[in-house]
Amino acid sequence: MRHTLTILVENESGVLSRVAGLFSGRGFNIESLTVAETLEPDTSRMTIVTHGNDQIIEQIIKQLHKLINTIKVTDLTGEDFIEREMVMIKVSASEPNARAEVLRLVEVFRAKVIDVSPRSFTLELTGNESKVTAFIEMLKPMGIKDFVRTGKVVLQRGNKAAKSKE
């Protein structure tokens, strides 16, 4: 089963390495990882997506709590949360028909053109995982030259506060 974990940590050098090492040292795979400073500069929030049954995830959470720099760990699986990813894609667009088709897809997916050259467009799209994946699939036949995709960022819906699982 796929799990989305948020981890509040002290913003110090080596913390990301220790968290990633915890996963790799126990043979757990990280499917997606995002990290950024919170409103408080001494704290960062990690969002990790991984696979495992409930027992494996419980073991991961217990191990994360043992790390000195961990403040709070929350498993959002089964909770109501908002997720977003971002992708930037450089796509071939040297022919007028190809340029028009790319622009139609940009409009349909509510993406943005962030750079234009005579032979390509660079596009930006933000959305949930399925929207980002669909956009990439629609652009593949046109010739994707390059792309970069973020991991998930998540927040619980409404006023609900994240619950710590220990």
Secondary structure, 3 states (H helix, E strand, C coil): CEEEEEEEEECCCCHHHHHHHHHHHCCCCEEEEEEEECCCCCEEEEEEEEECCHHHHHHHHHHHHHCCCEEEEEECCCCCEEEEEEEEEEEECCCHHHHHHHHHHHHHHCCEEEEEECCEEEEEEEECHHHHHHHHHHHHHHCEEEEEECCCEEEECCCCCCCCCC
